[in-house]
């Protein structure tokens, strides 16, 4: 450890998280630490154990020496796995990855040199290009690191530009991904893709866009690769590096495309609305979500179109009217969540005069929570301790809006062309981070290879 010696008082269940955090700061992961059961950290707990173990604090401050040997700067050696057959070798490779805490519980493709080099064909940057440190552990992430993860997840070269852009957004300091990686709330990244690349790589924006989808496998591979990076580079191992009590979409996260071609006339793509990017720009938008709710939007009888739409909007707003403190992180500049509406509903609403702005305004106005309800749930105390002045000031509002302004609500047109449901992805997202993608000059060749390998990818060929 560099600088003045320190010793950390730690909950026993958070030792892994603390080691990740210390490592992410560039310090030795075996820093002096004295851990206690969670009971001592609860209100009115007995602090006598602190006095009984004071010698451990003294020794940590005066005698501790790191036994951690910094790994050499050279590339890690390749592993060799042999078997009586290809299947035997594949099983042994997967067992090895699980034993070394590198797997996610599902079968993995071994990231051979040949396969990683093939994936790297999808990048406009060199494999050695450093993207940043993956929190909280702080593992250095390069383009090749992304290619390794994508290879393990069963991905293809043409998916790499999306994954790299998603990783760049994830590593943006304003995303607070280091905290969200370790939190007990189980936040997971949602990646919204805009631009022609979505259709080119067969990324789903229609029926089943949150997966699974054998005809459009890109979202599953990209999201799973991001999850492997979260674990293997960022250290987010369940119960060790991440305290997510229940976990959430931990295998593939959520990666889907907005149905831009189905947007009503005058409606803008999400990336244009949120990030000011020109329509047709290949980009990603990253939001951390904490849960998904299906909202039955369709009427049950013979309502007029106006009545049905209005009833559905009230049901959406009612689901949003939840005193969930996780959304406080994004109160000022982030988002309380993503409202997904299908193309057929967007078209119907546009024909009735609804705009993207008026939909957000309605949801914002009618999802406000009476202060009495907030008090019943104990939310005011959480508002008062927020570091953001704008969030703290909102305690004076009654009813209380779930976000500072309507524009913070992410509205996306995606999903099957059916009027029955809407989808609400509740957020835990301080910011909505956007990134523009870069594709290699040989990208058209990669798309031709995909047609050769996977069959025709045009809409006319899909069922």
Secondary structure per residue as TSV (DSSP state, phi and psi in degrees):
chain	resnum	aa	ss	phi	psi
A	1	X	-	360.0	138.5
A	2	X	-	-93.3	152.5
A	3	X	S	82.5	-161.0
A	4	X	S	-68.0	131.9
A	5	X	-	-61.3	141.6
A	6	X	-	-135.3	158.7
A	7	X	-	-132.3	136.9
A	8	X	E	-106.1	134.5
A	9	X	E	-88.4	120.9
A	10	X	E	-134.9	142.6
A	11	X	E	-68.8	139.9
A	12	X	G	-55.3	-38.8
A	13	X	G	-75.4	-8.9
A	14	X	G	-109.0	12.2
A	15	X	H	-58.8	-45.0
A	16	X	H	-62.0	-42.0
A	17	X	H	-62.5	-42.7
A	18	X	H	-65.1	-40.5
A	19	X	H	-62.4	-41.3
A	20	X	H	-61.2	-45.5
A	21	X	H	-63.4	-42.6
A	22	X	H	-63.6	-44.4
A	23	X	H	-62.7	-38.7
A	24	X	H	-64.9	-21.9
A	25	X	T	-85.1	-0.5
A	26	X	T	87.1	13.0
A	27	X	S	-102.4	169.3
A	28	X	-	-66.1	130.5
A	29	X	T	-69.0	-11.8
A	30	X	T	-100.9	31.4
A	31	X	-	-55.5	152.0
A	32	X	-	-58.0	132.1
A	33	X	E	-149.8	136.2
A	34	X	E	-119.0	117.6
A	35	X	E	-108.7	148.5
A	36	X	E	-135.7	155.1
A	37	X	-	-60.3	158.2
A	38	X	G	-61.0	-26.7
A	39	X	G	-53.8	-35.8
A	40	X	G	-71.6	-14.5
A	41	X	G	-98.2	3.0
A	42	X	S	-89.8	160.1
A	43	X	T	-56.6	141.9
A	44	X	T	61.1	28.7
A	45	X	-	-78.9	162.7
A	46	X	-	-84.5	119.2
A	47	X	-	-93.7	7.0
A	48	X	H	-57.3	-35.8
A	49	X	H	-58.2	-28.4
A	50	X	H	-61.0	-47.4
A	51	X	H	-66.6	-36.9
A	52	X	H	-66.5	-24.9
A	53	X	T	-114.1	24.4
A	54	X	H	-61.3	-29.6
A	55	X	H	-59.6	-34.2
A	56	X	H	-64.7	-35.0
A	57	X	H	-68.4	-43.2
A	58	X	H	-60.7	-46.4
A	59	X	H	-65.1	-37.1
A	60	X	H	-63.7	-34.6
A	61	X	H	-81.3	-25.3
A	62	X	H	-117.3	-24.7
A	63	X	T	-121.0	-10.6
A	64	X	-	-65.0	139.0
A	65	X	-	-136.4	136.5
A	66	X	-	-72.3	134.9
A	67	X	-	-99.9	8.9
A	68	X	-	-84.5	122.1
A	69	X	-	-96.5	119.5
A	70	X	-	-62.1	130.7
A	71	X	-	-62.4	148.3
A	72	X	-	-64.5	152.8
A	73	X	S	-71.7	-15.3
A	74	X	S	-69.6	160.6
A	75	X	-	-63.3	146.5
A	76	X	-	-64.9	144.2
A	77	X	-	-69.0	148.2
A	78	X	-	-73.5	144.3
A	79	X	-	-91.3	148.0
A	80	X	-	-118.1	123.1
A	81	X	-	-120.9	125.2
A	82	X	-	-116.7	148.8
A	83	X	-	-149.5	167.7
A	84	X	S	-68.3	-22.0
A	85	X	S	-148.7	171.7
A	86	X	H	-59.8	-43.3
A	87	X	H	-61.7	-41.8
A	88	X	H	-63.3	-42.9
A	89	X	H	-65.5	-37.5
A	90	X	H	-66.2	-41.3
A	91	X	H	-63.2	-44.5
A	92	X	H	-64.1	-38.2
A	93	X	H	-64.0	-43.3
A	94	X	H	-66.7	-38.9
A	95	X	H	-62.8	-38.9
A	96	X	H	-64.3	-42.6
A	97	X	H	-64.1	-41.3
A	98	X	H	-67.3	-42.0
A	99	X	H	-60.3	-35.4
A	100	X	T	-95.0	16.6
A	101	X	T	59.0	36.8
A	102	X	-	-108.3	-7.8
A	103	X	-	-97.7	172.2
A	104	X	-	-117.4	9.4
A	105	X	S	97.8	-13.9
A	106	X	S	-106.0	157.6
A	107	X	-	-58.2	141.9
A	108	X	-	-120.8	149.8
A	109	X	-	-80.8	128.8
A	110	X	-	-63.1	134.4
A	111	X	-	-83.8	75.2
A	112	X	-	-69.6	160.5
A	113	X	H	-58.1	-41.0
A	114	X	H	-64.0	-43.3
A	115	X	H	-70.0	-39.9
A	116	X	H	-64.9	-42.0
A	117	X	H	-62.0	-36.7
A	118	X	H	-64.1	-45.1
A	119	X	H	-61.8	-38.5
A	120	X	H	-63.4	-15.5
A	121	X	T	-62.5	-18.2
A	122	X	T	-85.7	1.6
A	123	X	-	-107.7	141.4
A	124	X	S	-83.8	-5.9
A	125	X	S	-110.5	160.1
A	126	X	-	-71.5	156.0
A	127	X	T	-61.2	-28.8
A	128	X	T	-81.8	-5.5
A	129	X	-	-61.4	123.2
A	130	X	E	-84.0	128.0
A	131	X	E	-92.2	-37.5
A	132	X	E	157.1	-171.8
A	133	X	E	-97.8	130.7
A	134	X	E	-87.0	117.2
A	135	X	T	-81.1	161.5
A	136	X	T	-86.5	-14.4
A	137	X	T	-67.5	-31.1
A	138	X	T	87.6	22.8
A	139	X	E	-64.5	132.3
A	140	X	E	-66.8	129.2
A	141	X	E	-112.6	121.6
A	142	X	E	-112.5	175.2
A	143	X	H	-61.4	-38.0
A	144	X	H	-66.6	-35.4
A	145	X	H	-57.7	-43.4
A	146	X	H	-63.6	-40.3
A	147	X	H	-64.5	-39.2
A	148	X	H	-60.5	-47.5
A	149	X	H	-63.1	-41.3
A	150	X	H	-67.7	-36.2
A	151	X	H	-63.4	-44.8
A	152	X	H	-62.7	-33.1
A	153	X	T	-83.9	0.6
A	154	X	T	82.8	23.0
A	155	X	-	-82.5	-176.6
A	156	X	-	-129.4	163.6
A	157	X	G	-58.1	-38.5
A	158	X	G	-69.3	-11.5
A	159	X	G	-83.8	-17.6
A	160	X	H	-60.9	-40.8
A	161	X	H	-57.7	-36.4
A	162	X	H	-68.2	-45.0
A	163	X	H	-63.3	-43.6
A	164	X	H	-61.0	-45.2
A	165	X	H	-63.7	-38.4
A	166	X	H	-65.4	-39.6
A	167	X	H	-66.8	-41.4
A	168	X	H	-59.0	-41.4
A	169	X	H	-67.9	-41.5
A	170	X	H	-60.2	-39.5
A	171	X	T	-83.8	-4.0
A	172	X	-	-60.1	129.8
A	173	X	G	-58.0	-31.9
A	174	X	G	-74.1	-11.9
A	175	X	G	-74.5	-19.6
A	176	X	T	55.3	37.3
A	177	X	H	-65.6	-26.4
A	178	X	H	-61.2	-44.8
A	179	X	H	-68.6	-43.4
A	180	X	H	-71.2	-24.0
A	181	X	H	-65.1	-37.6
A	182	X	H	-95.6	-15.5
A	183	X	-	-63.3	154.4
A	184	X	T	-76.9	-8.1
A	185	X	T	-78.1	-12.9
A	186	X	-	74.4	34.9
A	187	X	-	-65.1	142.0
A	188	X	E	-134.1	148.0
A	189	X	E	-76.2	138.2
A	190	X	E	-114.2	126.5
A	191	X	E	-113.7	115.7
A	192	X	E	-100.2	126.3
A	193	X	E	-107.8	131.7
A	194	X	E	-120.7	156.2
A	195	X	S	105.5	166.9
A	196	X	T	-63.8	-21.7
A	197	X	H	-60.3	-27.9
A	198	X	H	-58.2	-51.2
A	199	X	H	-70.5	-33.9
A	200	X	H	-62.5	-36.6
A	201	X	T	-99.8	11.8
A	202	X	T	66.4	37.5
A	203	X	-	-83.5	126.9
A	204	X	-	-73.5	137.8
A	205	X	-	-126.9	1.3
A	206	X	S	-114.6	-140.6
A	207	X	T	-51.0	129.3
A	208	X	T	70.7	27.7
A	209	X	T	-64.9	-19.8
A	210	X	T	-89.9	2.2
A	211	X	S	86.3	168.8
A	212	X	-	-79.0	161.1
A	213	X	-	-156.8	106.1
A	214	X	S	-71.1	-23.4
A	215	X	S	-81.1	-24.1
A	216	X	S	-135.0	77.4
A	217	X	-	-83.4	-1.7
A	218	X	H	-60.0	-43.4
A	219	X	H	-61.0	-41.2
A	220	X	H	-65.2	-44.4
A	221	X	H	-66.7	-44.0
A	222	X	H	-65.2	-46.9
A	223	X	H	-65.0	-37.7
A	224	X	H	-68.9	-38.9
A	225	X	H	-61.8	-41.4
A	226	X	H	-62.8	-39.9
A	227	X	H	-64.2	-40.4
A	228	X	H	-63.4	-36.7
A	229	X	H	-66.2	-40.6
A	230	X	H	-56.9	-41.4
A	231	X	H	-81.4	-54.1
A	232	X	H	-79.6	-26.6
A	233	X	T	-106.1	-38.3
A	234	X	T	-88.2	-13.1
A	235	X	-	81.5	18.7
A	236	X	-	-84.1	64.4
A	237	X	-	-83.0	130.9
A	238	X	B	-55.5	128.9
A	239	X	T	77.9	-3.8
A	240	X	T	-122.6	-60.3
A	241	X	T	-102.5	-18.3
A	242	X	B	-128.8	134.7
A	243	X	-	-96.5	20.6
A	244	X	-	-56.4	109.6
A	245	X	S	-61.0	-42.4
A	246	X	S	-111.3	-19.3
A	247	X	-	74.3	167.9
A	248	X	-	-164.8	118.6
A	249	X	S	46.6	47.2
A	250	X	T	-78.8	-11.3
A	251	X	T	-87.2	-48.3
A	252	X	T	-122.9	3.9
A	253	X	-	49.7	-146.4
A	254	X	E	-140.6	117.4
A	255	X	E	-132.4	118.4
A	256	X	E	-149.8	168.3
A	257	X	E	-107.8	148.0
A	258	X	-	-75.4	143.4
A	259	X	-	-81.9	72.6
A	260	X	G	-62.1	-36.7
A	261	X	G	-67.3	-16.8
A	262	X	G	-100.0	2.7
A	263	X	-	-64.8	135.9
A	264	X	-	-61.5	157.7
A	265	X	T	-58.3	131.1
A	266	X	T	92.3	-13.6
A	267	X	-	-85.1	140.7
A	268	X	-	-101.2	150.9
A	269	X	-	-61.1	154.3
A	270	X	H	-54.7	-44.3
A	271	X	H	-64.6	-29.4
A	272	X	H	-73.9	-46.4
A	273	X	H	-61.7	-47.0
A	274	X	H	-85.4	-41.6
A	275	X	H	-113.6	-1.6
A	276	X	-	73.3	19.3
A	277	X	-	-81.1	145.2
A	278	X	-	-65.0	140.8
A	279	X	T	-54.5	139.9
A	280	X	T	92.5	-1.4
A	281	X	-	-81.0	128.9
A	282	X	-	-73.1	117.5
A	283	X	E	-153.8	164.6
A	284	X	E	-123.0	155.7
A	285	X	E	-131.9	124.3
A	286	X	E	-110.1	127.4
A	287	X	E	-127.6	139.4
A	288	X	E	-92.2	123.6
A	289	X	E	-110.0	161.4
A	290	X	E	-125.0	-1.2
A	291	X	E	177.5	166.0
A	292	X	E	-132.6	133.8
A	293	X	E	-128.8	128.2
A	294	X	E	-87.8	129.1
A	295	X	E	-113.9	118.9
A	296	X	E	-71.9	112.1
A	297	X	-	-100.1	-27.6
A	298	X	S	-72.9	144.7
A	299	X	-	-72.9	160.6
A	300	X	S	-97.9	-19.4
A	301	X	S	-124.9	-151.4
A	302	X	-	-98.0	59.8
A	303	X	-	-69.0	154.9
A	304	X	-	-68.9	158.9
A	305	X	H	-54.3	-38.8
A	306	X	H	-64.1	-43.6
A	307	X	H	-64.9	-43.0
A	308	X	H	-63.4	-44.6
A	309	X	H	-62.9	-45.0
A	310	X	H	-66.1	-41.4
A	311	X	H	-60.8	-42.5
A	312	X	H	-63.9	-38.5
A	313	X	H	-65.2	-38.4
A	314	X	H	-64.9	-38.8
A	315	X	H	-64.7	-38.8
A	316	X	H	-61.7	-48.1
A	317	X	H	-62.9	-37.4
A	318	X	H	-64.2	-37.5
A	319	X	H	-67.7	-34.2
A	320	X	H	-72.6	-22.9
A	321	X	-	-79.2	69.1
A	322	X	-	-128.6	126.7
A	323	X	-	-76.4	65.3
A	324	X	-	-95.6	115.5
A	325	X	G	-69.5	-17.0
A	326	X	G	-61.3	-32.8
A	327	X	G	-71.0	-12.9
A	328	X	G	-61.7	-28.7
A	329	X	G	-60.0	-30.5
A	330	X	G	-107.5	21.0
A	331	X	T	-59.1	-44.0
A	332	X	T	-85.2	-52.6
A	333	X	T	-124.6	-2.8
A	334	X	S	-93.8	-134.3
A	335	X	E	-151.3	146.4
A	336	X	E	-80.9	-12.3
A	337	X	E	159.5	179.5
A	338	X	E	-112.8	121.4
A	339	X	E	-99.1	116.6
A	340	X	E	-100.8	125.1
A	341	X	E	-121.7	147.1
A	342	X	-	-77.1	159.6
A	343	X	H	-57.3	-38.5
A	344	X	H	-66.7	-34.2
A	345	X	H	-72.2	-40.7
A	346	X	H	-58.8	-42.8
A	347	X	H	-64.3	-45.0
A	348	X	H	-62.1	-43.8
A	349	X	H	-67.8	-39.4
A	350	X	H	-62.9	-39.2
A	351	X	H	-66.0	-25.1
A	352	X	T	-91.4	5.6
A	353	X	T	97.7	1.5
A	354	X	-	-76.2	143.4
A	355	X	-	-119.6	169.6
A	356	X	H	-58.5	-39.9
A	357	X	H	-67.6	-43.2
A	358	X	H	-71.0	-30.2
A	359	X	H	-65.4	-47.0
A	360	X	H	-62.0	-41.4
A	361	X	H	-61.8	-44.2
A	362	X	H	-61.6	-48.3
A	363	X	H	-62.2	-39.8
A	364	X	H	-66.2	-47.2
A	365	X	H	-64.6	-39.2
A	366	X	H	-99.3	7.5
A	367	X	T	-107.2	7.4
A	368	X	-	-65.6	144.2
A	369	X	B	-109.7	127.1
A	370	X	-	-58.2	141.1
A	371	X	H	-59.1	-33.0
A	372	X	H	-59.5	-39.9
A	373	X	H	-69.7	-38.9
A	374	X	H	-61.4	-43.2
A	375	X	H	-63.8	-39.7
A	376	X	H	-59.4	-33.9
A	377	X	T	-91.1	-0.6
A	378	X	T	73.4	19.8
A	379	X	H	-73.6	-35.7
A	380	X	H	-53.0	-36.4
A	381	X	H	-63.0	-36.6
A	382	X	H	-70.9	-35.9
A	383	X	H	-65.3	-41.1
A	384	X	H	-66.8	-24.7
A	385	X	T	-97.7	4.9
A	386	X	-	-69.0	142.6
A	387	X	S	-72.6	-21.4
A	388	X	-	-82.1	121.0
A	389	X	H	-58.3	-37.4
A	390	X	H	-65.1	-36.0
A	391	X	H	-69.4	-44.2
A	392	X	H	-61.9	-38.7
A	393	X	H	-65.9	-22.8
A	394	X	G	-68.4	-11.4
A	395	X	G	-61.6	-19.6
A	396	X	G	-81.5	-9.4
A	397	X	-	-87.7	137.2
A	398	X	S	-149.6	110.9
A	399	X	S	-72.7	161.8
A	400	X	B	-98.5	121.6
A	401	X	-	-74.8	143.1
A	402	X	S	-71.2	-10.8
A	403	X	S	-152.7	160.0
A	404	X	S	-62.8	-37.3
A	405	X	S	-147.0	155.7
A	406	X	G	-58.4	-34.8
A	407	X	G	-63.7	-14.6
A	408	X	G	-72.7	-20.9
A	409	X	S	-72.4	124.6
A	410	X	E	-84.2	121.1
A	411	X	E	-114.7	121.8
A	412	X	E	-129.9	135.3
A	413	X	E	-94.7	113.9
A	414	X	-	-164.3	168.4
A	415	X	S	102.9	174.9
A	416	X	-	-65.8	151.7
A	417	X	S	-79.5	71.1
A	418	X	-	-143.2	143.7
A	419	X	S	-90.4	3.5
A	420	X	S	-71.8	-45.0
A	421	X	E	-129.6	158.0
A	422	X	E	-120.0	167.7
A	423	X	E	-131.6	130.0
A	424	X	E	-116.5	115.9
A	425	X	E	-101.1	100.5
A	426	X	E	-67.2	135.9
A	427	X	E	-101.5	160.8
A	428	X	E	-138.3	60.4
A	429	X	E	-131.0	104.3
A	430	X	S	-60.6	-30.8
A	431	X	-	-142.2	162.5
A	432	X	-	-109.6	111.0
A	433	X	E	-97.7	128.1
A	434	X	E	-110.8	147.0
A	435	X	E	-144.6	138.8
A	436	X	E	-86.4	141.9
A	437	X	-	-89.7	156.3
A	438	X	-	-120.0	133.2
A	439	X	-	-118.5	149.1
A	440	X	-	-73.7	161.5
A	441	X	T	-62.6	-26.2
A	442	X	T	-88.9	18.4
A	443	X	H	-62.5	-38.8
A	444	X	H	-60.1	-36.0
A	445	X	H	-66.1	-38.5
A	446	X	H	-64.9	-37.9
A	447	X	H	-67.4	-37.1
A	448	X	H	-64.9	-37.9
A	449	X	H	-64.1	-37.0
A	450	X	H	-65.2	-40.7
A	451	X	H	-62.7	-37.5
A	452	X	H	-65.9	-42.9
A	453	X	H	-80.1	-38.9
A	454	X	H	-109.2	-2.1
A	455	X	-	88.9	177.4
A	456	X	-	-56.9	133.7
A	457	X	-	-106.3	4.4
A	458	X	S	-77.5	164.5
A	459	X	G	-60.4	-33.4
A	460	X	G	-64.7	-23.9
A	461	X	G	-91.4	-12.2
A	462	X	-	-93.0	148.6
A	463	X	-	-83.2	360.0
